[in-house]
Amino acid sequence: MYLSDDQINEMAEAVCTAIDVAAISHTRKCQVAREYAQDEFGATPRQSAVLLAVKLANVAWHGRSIAAKHAMEA
C-alpha cells in the first residue's frame, strides 16, 4: 500500500521514539515502522516506505543528539 508523506513521518516518529528508549538494530527499526503502519493505518506498507521511515528516524535522532550535545556545551 502506498502511504502519504504524513503517514511515513508518523512511522518515523514511532521509530525515533523506540530509538530513544533503547539502542535497537536496523531490523528492529524496520519492524517498529511496519507494525506502526499496520496498527495505525490498517495496511502493510511497502518496503520502500519502511526504509524511508527508518532513514528519517535515524536523521531525526542524530539531529536531536547533536542538539543535546551543543546544549550541554553551552
Buried (B, 14 or more C-beta within 10 A) or exposed (E): EEBEEEBBBBBBBBBBEBBEEEEBEEEBBBBBBBEBBEEEBEEEBEEEBBBBBBEBBBEBBEEEEEEEEEEEEE
